[in-house]
């Protein structure tokens, strides 16, 4: 997340819900690695922003961050230079814009707080106000949004693992065919806001697909990305980030840029043989490689087990499948079948796709699949665009891997992206292309309103 925020190159920035300063300390210093300066007590921060406004409802949070950048201890001394560029404001998200309108902000960050908003209406109101507040060409970053499409995966997985743990401790638990009902009960108690990714695309359509769209709002493009990395955590699997790019001063430039890009983007349906990592690398590294490649509905290898859990528990409930064993045995069987089903689905790791793209000189957007088919929740859509800046980064990265002995002959793309954001997306030719919107518009089932589900969070989306 820190990398994604720094990638926006903020100069005058405001953060809504600064909390303990996790994002603030990274963005204001321009260093995305946690603990970087604390491990170098003799190296002080060099502010990367001219202004950083940290706002939060909690006084205790603002006080903690203020004490951190005061540099009164040896551990926090490196952050003292940030005091000169930081302002603190105690207020809610919708109140922050009252005093920010005259600050000429170019970036506003709202990370990890949207799930505490009362409704989708309030969330969209905050986004609209944020986009209105930033200067032309500015960005509004909405991070850690909980994905409504993966709501069943989350609670079915919890039901299986929690019940298995209770059984192991000797507690009385019900039969395996009641786990799905238990998952639904857990979901019914959910108090946080979950959002269907399609709602953001429908709320802010671009001129690419609707010539009159930009007359109703100031958003030129909505970029949506999944969380990167190999680790299977709640943050990595069930959340996504959205960046709203405000239209610049030249209104006509938006439409012209879209026309030059040769839109609409034509997505290829995922094919296991054609879109394997090796096949993609061969295609993108060829002398006649295309300037862009878009692939829809790639199974995310990180979510295969969660997908299996949903299918198994629902099948056990409706009687289409039986299982002779207790909950612990079922959990072990689901884990055992993880690699088998992943291979059957030809599921790919998004980080491996990123490695292949960057190694071949392509910038890459990976977003949640918006096809509208519940069975494809946990899939991703990918847009790769050739970019000389990425090719330059990849060449340097390959040299580093060769020097360290980490280069792989069998998989020459391995570790090239290395969790990095090599340049600022996107190349000028695709300045107004959004992978998420291009994918959504290709399927009329999803256009004109995202799914709201049947959970309390879904009801909030209808408000």
N, C-alpha and C positions, 0 to 999 in steps of 0.2 A: 504493500500500500504506500509506503514511504517513497518507493521508486516511482510509482504511478503519479504521485503528487509532485515530486521533484521534476518529473518529466514535463509537467505543464509550465515549467520555468516561471514560477511566481515571483513578482517583484514587490507588489503591494497586495498583501494577502490577508484574508480573514478566515478564521476557523470557527465553525458553529459546534459547540460541545467539545471544547479543547481537552476536558478531562484531566488526566495526569500528565499531559504534555507529550505523549508518545509520538504523535504526528508532528506537533509543533517543534520539538527539539530536532527532528530530522529535517523538516522542510526549511525551517528558519536557518539551519546551519548548512543545508545542502548536502548532508551526509545521510544516506539511507540506512547505513549499518548501525543497528542498535549497540549502544555501549562503546562506540568508536572513541569518543573523547574521554570517557571515563577510564578507558584502558591506556590513555596517553595523558596523564595529569599535567605534563609540561607543555602540551599543545593546546592552545586556546581556539575556540570557535571563531570562524570568520563569517559574520552574518551574510547569508545568501539573499536576504530580502531587504528592501528599503524600509518596509513597514510590515508588521505582523500583528493583527488584532486577534487575541485569544478571548473568545466569549464562552460562557457556561452559566447554567442556572445555579450551580453549587459554589458557594463562597469557598468552601474547603478545597475544592479542586483548583480554583484560581490562586488561592493562597499557596498551595503546594508548588505550582509552576513558578509563581513569583519568587518563592524562596529558592527554588532550584537555580534560576538564572541570576539570583543575587550573588551566587558563588561564595557563600560563607563557609563552606566546608571544602576539604581537599578534593572530594569526589565531584563536587559541582562547580568548582572554580573555573574549569574550562568554558562553562556556559555564560559567564558573566558578561561578555561582550554583547549578548543578545538583548540585554536590558535596554540598550539605546534604541532598538528598533521595535520594541514590543509595547503594545497597549492591552489593557485588560478591561473587559466589560462583563458585568453580571446581568444576563438576560436570557430569555428563551430564543429559540431559533427565529421565529417570526418577528421578534422585537429587534434583532440585531441590525436590521437594515435601516432603522430610523437614524442611527448616528453614522452609518457607513456610506451614505449616499454622496458625501462630499470628500471621501477619502481616495477617490480614483482607483478603486481596487481592480486588479486584473484577474485575480483568482479568488474564489471562495471555496472552502473545503468543508464538507459536512460528512464526517466519517464515523461510522459506528453508533449513530444516534437515531436513524430513521425508524428503527424497530420500536422505539419508545414514543413515536408520534401517535396521536389519537386516531388518525384515519388517513386514507390515501388522498382525500381532498386536501387535508392540511399539508401533507407531504408535497403535493403538486403546487400548492400555494407557496410554500417555502422555495421550491425550485424556481417558480416564475419570478418571485421577488429577487432571488439571488441572481438570476440571469439579467433581470432589469437593472440591478445595482452595479454589476461589473461594467467596465468600459467596453466599447465596441471591440470585438475580437477576443473578449475575455472568456474565462472558463469557469463553470460551476461543477465541482467534483462531489459526487454522492457515492460514498464508499460503504462497504459492508452491508448491502441491502439483502435481507433474507428472502430467499427464492421460494415463492408460493408453489411453483411447479414441483418442487422437491419436498413439499410438506409431508406426503405419505412416506417417502423414503426415510426421512429423519425420524418420525415417530414409530414406524415399524421397526427400525433398527434399534431404537432405544428400548422398545417393548421386549424384543428378543434378548438383548444383552442384560438389561436390568432383571428380567425374570429369571434368566439363567443364573445370574449372580445370587439372587434370593434363594433359588433352589439349592445352590451349592452351600449356602449357609444354613440349610436345614429348614427354611421357611416353607410353609405350604403354598403351593402355586397351582393354578388351574391347568387343564390339559392344553396341548399345543394348539388345538383348533380354536382356542379362545384368545390367542395372542393378537389377532387382527382387531378384535373388538376392544381389547385393552389399548391398542395403539390409537384407535379412534377416540377413546375416552381421554387419553393423554392429550390428543390434539384439541379436543373440545375445551380443555382447560388452558390452552395457549392464550397468553395475554399480549404477546408482542405482535407488531404489524409485519406481515409478510406480503410481498408484492410480486405480481406476475410481471416479468420483464417487458412483455408486449405493451403494457399500459404506457410506459414512457415513450415508446415509438408512436403510439396512437395519439398521445397528448401533444406531441411536438413533431408532426410530420414535416419532412424537408421539402424544399421546392423541387427536388429531383423527381418526386413522385406526385406532388401536388403543387402546380405552379403558383397557386394563391396561398399556400400554407404559411409562408413567412410574413404575410400581411397580418396574421392573427397572433403571432408571437415573434420573439427575437432570436429564437434558436435556429442556427444554421445546420447543425448536425448533432445527433445523439450517438455517442460511442459507448458501447457496452462490452465489458470484458469479464471473463470468469477469473477467479483467484488462481494464481499460478502456483506451481510447486508439485512435488510428488506425494507429500504427506497427506494422509487421509484424516483430516480434522474437520470439526464442525465449521470452522472459519473457511477452510479451503474448499469444502464440498458444497456447502449450502448457501453461500453468499456470492454476490457479484458486485461490480463497480459500474457506475454510469457517469460519463462526462458529457456535459452540455456545453457546446461551443456557441458563443453568441455571434450573431451576424456582425460583420464589419461595417465600415462606413459606406462601402460601395455595394448598394443593394443589388444592382444588376450583375455584379461579379459572381454572386452565388449561382444564379441560373447559368451564366456562361461557363463557369468552371464545371458545373455538372454536365453540360452538353459536351465539353471537350473530353470528359472522362469516358465517353462512349457508353453511357449507362442505358439500360439497367445492367447490373452485374448478372451474369448467367451462372447460376450455381449448378454444380455437378452433384448428383446423388451419390452418397458414399458407396464405394465398391471395394471389397476387401483386397482384391488383387491389384486393381489400378491405383489404390490409395494407401497401400502399405508404405511404411517409412522408406524402404529401399526403392520402391517404384517412384515415390514422390521425389526422392533425392535425384534419381536418374533423370526424371522429367525436368526438374527445376534447374539442374546443373548443365543441361544440354545446351549446345550452341544456339538452338532454335527455341529456347525456353520462352513461354508466353510472358507477357508483361504482368499478368495477374491470373490467379487461380482461386476459385471459390468452391468450397465443398460443404455440403449440407448433411446434417444428421450423422456425425461421427460418434460412435459409442465412446464415452469417457471411461477409460479403464479404472479410474479411481472410484467410480460409482457402480461397478458391476455387482459387487456384493450387496449393496443396498437395494439395487434393482431386483436381485434374486430374492432378497428377504421379503420385499413387498409381494412378489409373485407367489412365493411359497406360503406365506401366512394367509393370503387371500384364498389360495387354492385349498388349504387345510380347513378354512372356515366354511367354504361352500361345498366341501365334500368331494371335489374333483381330484384330490390327492389325499393319501393317508400316510401317516408316519408312525412306525412302531418304536417309541422311545420317549424319553423325557425331554424337557426344554434344553438341557445342557447338550444332549445328543443332537438335537436339531441345530443348535448353534454350531457345533463342531462340523456337522454335515454341510451347512451353508458355507462355512469357512473353507472346508475341503474342496467344495465345488467352485470356489472363486476363480482360480486359475483356469479350470476347465471351461467354464462358461465364458470367461474373458476371451479365451482363444477361439471358442465357437462364434462369438460375436465379432471377432477380429477387433476388439476394443484397443484404442490407442491412448497413450499418455499425452495429454495436451502439451506438457513440457517437451516431449520428444518431437511433436509437430513443430513447436516453436524452434527447436534446435535445427531441424531440417530446413525450415524456411530461412532462418538467419544465416545458416551455413551456405545457402545458395544465393544470398544477397536479396532476400525478400523481407520486407516488414510484414507483420502478421497481427491480425485481429482474431481473437478466439472468443466467441460469445455463446451464451446458452442457446440451444436450439429452440426456435420459436415456431415449430411446425404445427403445433396444436394437437398432436397425437400424444395422449398420456403415456403410451408405451415408449415414447421417445424422450420422456423426461430423463435427464441424465446424459443426453447427447449434446454435442456442441457443433456450431457452425464456424467455418474458418474462411477468412479472406486474406490472401497473401499477395502483396504487391511489390514488384521489383523496385529496388531503391539503391542507387550507388553508395549512399551513406552507410547503409547496412552492409553492403558488400565490403566496404573498407573496414568496418568494425569486425566483420567475420574473418578477414585476412589476418588482422592483428591477433584476434582471439585464437586462431589456428596456430599461429606462431608461438603463442604462449603455451598452448597444449603440447606442441612438439618439444619445446624447451623443457617442460616439466615431465615429459614422458607419459602424459595422459592421453595423447592422441590415439585414436582407434582406427586401424585399417579396415576392420570389419564394418564399423559404423562411423565413417568420417565426419558425420554431423554431430556426434555425441558431445555434449557439454559446451557447444559453441555459444548458444544463447546464455546459458549459465545464469538464469534468473535476472538477466540484464535487460535494460531498456536502451538499446544502442543509439537510438536517435529519436527525434520528435516526430511521431506520426502526425500527418501522413505526407507522402510526396505531393507536390503541388497539383499534379495531374489528378489525384484522387482526394483532393482537399475536402470535398463534401460527400464522400462515400462512407456510409455506415454499414458494416457487416450485418448488424442486427436488423436495420431497416430493410436492407436489400433482401435479406432472408425472409422477413415477415411479409413483404409485399409480393413475394413469389407465390405465396399460398393464401388464396382468398378466404380460407377458413379462419385465418387468424387476424385478418384486417378488420378494423372498425371496432376494436374493444378487446382487451385482454381478458383471459379467464379470471374469474374471481373466486372460484372454489366454493366449498361449503363450510369452511372453518370460520370461527369468529373473526379471524383476520380477513377472510374473504368477504364477510358481511361488512366489515369496515371499509373495504374497497368500494362497496356499493353506496356508501354514504355521500 
